[in-house]
C-alpha cells in the first residue's frame, strides 16, 4: 500500500470558510456542486497539530498512529507547523524517532515556545 493511500485512510484535511467546511467530506455530501476535494499536503500555509506532549524545541508525542508523521513530510518548507496543548503537556525531553516531524511552534494556555 502506498503512503498516500495509508494517509488518506487515516487523516484528511478540508478547506473551510469561517465555520463552514467547503470540501467534500462526511459533513458535506459528495454530490454538492460547491464541494472541493481534500486539501493536499503542499497546500496549507499553517498546520495545527495536537499532541499528548511537546518539548520547547518542537519534539511532539502523538497518539502513536503516525497520522501527522505521514502528512507533514509533504508540506511546503514555508508551511508553519504549530503544536497545541496545555502548559502541563510541555516537558523537557521526549523520545524522538527518525521519522518524527518536529513542530515549528508550541502554543499553550500559558504562552508559546518557538522551536529552535
Secondary structure by P-SEA (a helix, b strand, c coil): ccaaaaaaacbbbbbbcccccccccccccccccccccccccccccbbbbbcccccccbbbbcccccccccccccccccbbbbbbbcccccccbbbbcccbbbbcbbbccccccccc
